[in-house]
Each structure stands twice: as structure tokens, then as C-alpha cells.
Amino acid sequence: MKHGLSKNIFLLALILIFAIVVSVIILYRAPHRGSQGQIAFVIDDWGYSLNNIDILQEIDRPVTLAILPHLRYSQEISEMARKHGDKYDVILHLPLESKSGKAQEQDTIRRNMKKERVLSILNDDIGGVSGIIGVSNHQGSKATENKDTMKIILEELKKRKLFFLDSRTTPVSVCGDISGKIGLRHAERDVFLDLVQKKEERQYRDYIKKQIKNLIAIARIKGSAIAIGHDKKLTLEVIKESIPDIEKENIKIVPLKILMRRHGK
């Protein structure tokens, strides 16, 4: 009789433990009533013109501006961003060698350059955009696959206490591995919003909206996601129009530097 009672108590204890474990798992996986994720918007290729500043300011959420160095409006856009420091952060959009070799900026860093030349261009470009807190690669599908070139660049960024955003223009980038080894704050782009060109405005808008939905889905799974778009009127308009839908999903739009603390080391 006692043996049977002990057995029943043991089974009840097992059932109770199992129920507690299942409850914890469900609560852990269940969507929170608050934020279900964070996303950051990075807009590349600033410096050619001031055409889209007005629509940028209408977004009224944190946006990181990736500014190309030594263009006509590079410094002016940087100064504008610094005056609105609560909304905009500035990073250097560093021109790196691509596999296509097309549309390269002046003094693009190439993988066959000697260390002294790489550092000379890098330091000059950093000085060419004031107030930067990090760096991202402009193009760079060839350079970001090269360990020697990227080690030179990333070690210099570490010395300067700047983070690095890998635009992921190649699936075999070495930037994440090097950044992890040297302890550089680093993150990678999750979604490109607008690389595919559509002939009609409606197609273009629909494509960007689809990419923002993908961004939200990634943020829910990973907890955060980073989108890169470009200095284009339609891209900025769709971001602005999408804010209510993003926030309705309890996704918070945050500065890129916030996600660097999460992704980086």
C-alpha cells in the first residue's frame, strides 16, 4: 500500500515538474505585450545632393545616415544630422572595391593596395565626414572577402572606437570573423530595401513594402534586424508610410548604435 502511494506521489511530482517546464517554455516563446523586436534603418549614399532631406525629416524616427566622403554635400548633410542628434546618427560609407568594378568612387580602397595606402585613404575619408560614430562599406564585394585588407581597416576602426556595419554585398564576407577576433563592435545588414529597380513606381513601392515585411519577420525571430536603403525619394516615402504598420506590430524603430551593442562584442 505504501509502495503504491509513493509511486503515485512520484508520478504526480513528475507531472507537476513537466507542467512547470512546459509553462516556462510557452511564456518564453510567447509574444510580449510590449516590443516584439527592434529594427534600425540605415540610408546609404548621402552626399550627392540635398534633394531628399525634407522627406527624411518627415520620418520622425531614428535613422542612420551613411555618408560618402568628399562629395559636394557630404559635410552639409553631416552638419544637418548633428543638429538633430536625437534623430540621426552619421556613419562613413567607405568606398571599397567591388567585383564589378563599376561606378567606383574616387580613392576606392582596393585589395591589392599596400597597408600605408589603405590607411591613408581610410584616415582621409574618416576626416571627410564629421561626427561619425561608425563605418559601413559602400560596394566592397571584392574587398570584404579579403582578410588582409579588412584586417587593416577593422583594426584601425577599433583604435578609433568606431563600429562597423557590414552591408553584406557578398555572402562570404570575412568582416564578422575578423571583428569577433579583435573585439570590434560589428553588425550585419539583414535586408536591402531597394536594390531591385522596378520600371513602375507602384512596383517599386510594393517591392520596398515587401522588404519591410521581411524585416519585421526577421526582427520577431532574432529580436532585432537592420535594413539598408538608399537616398531615394520613394524609399524614404515608403519608410515613412510604413511606420504605423511597423509599430502596430509592436516593433520598435531604434538607432543603429543600439543594435551594435547587441550584435557586437
C-alpha positions in Angstrom: 0.0 0.0 0.0 2.8 2.4 1.0 4.7 1.4 -2.1 1.7 2.3 -4.3 1.2 5.6 -2.6 4.9 6.5 -3.0 4.7 5.6 -6.7 1.6 7.8 -7.2 3.3 10.8 -5.4 6.4 10.3 -7.6 4.2 10.3 -10.7 2.4 13.4 -9.6 5.7 15.2 -8.9 6.9 14.3 -12.4 3.7 15.6 -13.9 4.0 18.8 -11.9 7.6 19.3 -13.0 6.7 18.7 -16.6 3.8 21.2 -16.4 6.1 23.8 -15.0 8.8 23.3 -17.7 6.1 23.5 -20.5 4.7 26.7 -19.0 8.1 28.3 -18.8 8.8 27.4 -22.4 5.4 28.8 -23.6 5.9 32.0 -21.6 9.4 32.4 -23.0 8.3 31.9 -26.6 5.0 33.8 -26.4 5.0 37.3 -27.9 5.5 40.0 -25.3 2.8 42.6 -24.9 5.5 45.3 -25.3 8.1 45.4 -28.0 8.3 42.2 -30.1 11.6 43.3 -31.7 13.7 46.2 -32.8 14.7 47.4 -36.2 17.2 50.0 -37.5 17.0 51.9 -40.8 20.3 52.8 -42.5 20.1 55.1 -45.6 23.2 54.9 -47.8 24.8 57.1 -50.4 24.2 60.6 -48.9 26.4 63.4 -50.3 25.4 63.7 -53.9 22.6 66.2 -53.3 20.2 67.6 -50.7 17.1 66.5 -52.7 15.6 64.2 -50.1 16.4 66.0 -46.8 12.7 67.2 -46.4 11.2 63.7 -46.7 13.9 62.3 -44.4 12.9 64.8 -41.7 9.3 63.8 -42.0 10.1 60.2 -41.0 10.4 61.5 -37.4 12.1 58.3 -36.2 15.7 57.3 -35.7 17.6 56.9 -38.9 21.3 56.4 -39.5 22.8 58.2 -42.4 25.7 56.6 -44.3 27.5 59.4 -46.0 30.0 59.1 -48.8 33.2 61.1 -48.2 34.4 64.1 -50.2 31.2 64.7 -52.2 29.7 68.2 -52.6 27.2 67.8 -49.8 28.9 65.3 -47.5 29.7 67.8 -44.8 26.5 69.8 -45.1 24.4 66.6 -44.6 26.6 65.6 -41.7 26.2 69.0 -40.0 22.4 68.8 -40.5 22.3 65.4 -38.8 24.4 66.7 -35.9 21.9 69.5 -35.3 19.2 66.8 -34.9 21.3 64.4 -32.8 18.3 62.8 -31.2 17.0 61.6 -34.6 20.1 61.0 -36.8 23.4 59.3 -36.4 26.1 59.6 -39.0 28.4 56.8 -40.3 31.1 56.9 -43.0 30.0 55.0 -46.1 33.5 53.8 -47.1 34.1 53.0 -50.8 35.6 49.5 -51.2 36.5 47.5 -54.3 33.6 45.6 -55.9 33.8 42.6 -58.2 32.0 44.5 -60.9 34.4 47.5 -60.8 31.6 49.8 -61.9 30.7 53.2 -60.6 33.6 53.3 -58.1 34.2 56.4 -56.1 37.4 58.3 -56.1 40.1 56.7 -53.9 38.1 53.4 -53.5 40.2 51.1 -51.3 41.3 48.0 -53.3 42.6 44.7 -52.0 45.9 45.0 -53.8 46.9 48.2 -52.1 49.7 48.3 -49.5 48.8 48.9 -45.9 50.1 52.5 -45.9 47.9 53.4 -48.8 44.8 51.7 -47.3 45.3 53.6 -44.0 45.9 56.9 -45.8 42.6 56.7 -47.7 40.7 55.4 -44.7 42.0 58.2 -42.4 41.3 60.8 -45.1 37.8 59.5 -45.6 37.1 59.5 -41.8 38.2 63.1 -41.7 35.9 63.9 -44.7 32.7 63.2 -42.8 32.4 64.9 -39.4 30.8 63.4 -36.4 30.8 59.8 -37.4 30.2 57.0 -34.9 30.8 54.1 -37.2 31.6 52.9 -40.7 29.8 50.8 -43.4 31.1 49.5 -46.7 30.0 51.1 -50.0 30.0 48.3 -52.5 33.1 46.2 -51.5 32.1 42.7 -52.7 35.7 42.0 -53.5 37.4 43.9 -50.7 35.2 42.4 -47.9 36.2 38.9 -48.9 39.9 39.8 -48.4 41.3 39.1 -44.9 44.4 41.2 -45.3 42.6 44.3 -46.5 39.8 44.1 -44.0 42.1 43.4 -41.0 43.9 46.7 -41.7 40.6 48.6 -41.9 38.9 47.0 -39.0 41.9 47.2 -36.6 42.0 51.0 -37.4 38.3 51.3 -36.6 38.9 49.5 -33.3 41.6 52.0 -32.4 39.3 54.9 -33.2 36.4 53.3 -31.2 34.2 53.2 -34.3 31.8 50.3 -35.1 31.5 48.6 -38.4 28.3 47.7 -40.3 28.8 45.1 -42.9 26.5 45.8 -45.8 26.9 42.2 -46.8 27.5 42.7 -50.5 29.0 39.2 -50.6 27.8 36.1 -48.8 31.4 35.2 -48.0 32.4 38.4 -46.2 35.3 38.0 -43.7 34.3 41.0 -41.7 32.3 39.2 -39.0 35.1 36.8 -38.3 37.8 39.4 -38.0 35.6 41.7 -35.9 34.9 38.9 -33.5 38.6 38.1 -33.1 39.7 41.7 -32.5 36.7 42.7 -30.3 35.3 45.3 -32.7 31.6 46.3 -32.4 30.1 44.9 -35.5 26.7 44.1 -37.1 25.4 42.9 -40.5 22.7 44.1 -42.8 19.6 41.8 -42.7 17.6 43.3 -45.6 18.2 45.5 -48.6 15.1 47.6 -49.1 15.5 48.9 -52.6 18.3 47.3 -54.7 15.9 45.9 -57.3 14.8 48.5 -59.8 11.2 48.4 -60.9 10.0 50.1 -64.0 6.8 51.5 -62.5 6.5 53.5 -59.3 3.8 51.1 -58.0 6.1 48.1 -58.5 8.9 49.8 -56.7 6.8 50.8 -53.8 5.3 47.3 -53.5 8.8 45.8 -53.5 10.0 48.0 -50.7 6.9 47.3 -48.7 7.5 43.5 -49.1 11.1 44.0 -47.9 9.8 45.9 -44.8 7.5 42.9 -44.0 10.5 40.6 -44.3 12.4 43.0 -41.9 9.6 42.7 -39.4 9.6 38.9 -39.6 13.3 38.8 -39.0 13.1 41.1 -36.0 10.5 38.9 -34.5 12.7 35.8 -34.9 16.1 37.3 -34.0 14.9 40.1 -31.7 16.4 42.8 -34.0 17.0 43.5 -37.7 18.9 46.0 -39.7 17.7 47.4 -43.1 19.7 49.3 -45.6 18.0 51.6 -48.1 19.4 54.3 -50.3 19.0 58.1 -50.7 15.9 57.8 -52.9 12.6 59.7 -52.6 10.4 56.7 -53.0 12.4 54.6 -50.5 12.1 57.3 -47.8 8.4 57.8 -48.6 7.6 54.1 -48.1 9.6 54.0 -44.8 7.5 57.0 -43.6 4.3 55.4 -44.8 5.2 52.1 -43.1 5.8 53.4 -39.6 2.2 52.9 -38.4 2.2 49.3 -39.7 5.6 48.6 -38.1 4.7 50.0 -34.7 1.3 48.3 -34.8 3.2 45.1 -34.8 5.0 46.3 -31.6 8.3 46.6 -33.4 10.4 49.5 -32.2 12.5 51.6 -34.5 15.8 52.3 -32.9 19.2 53.9 -33.7 21.7 51.5 -35.3 24.1 52.0 -32.4 21.6 50.3 -30.1 21.8 47.2 -32.1 25.6 47.4 -32.3 25.6 46.7 -28.5 23.5 43.6 -29.1 25.3 42.3 -32.2 28.8 43.4 -31.4 31.5 42.4 -28.9 
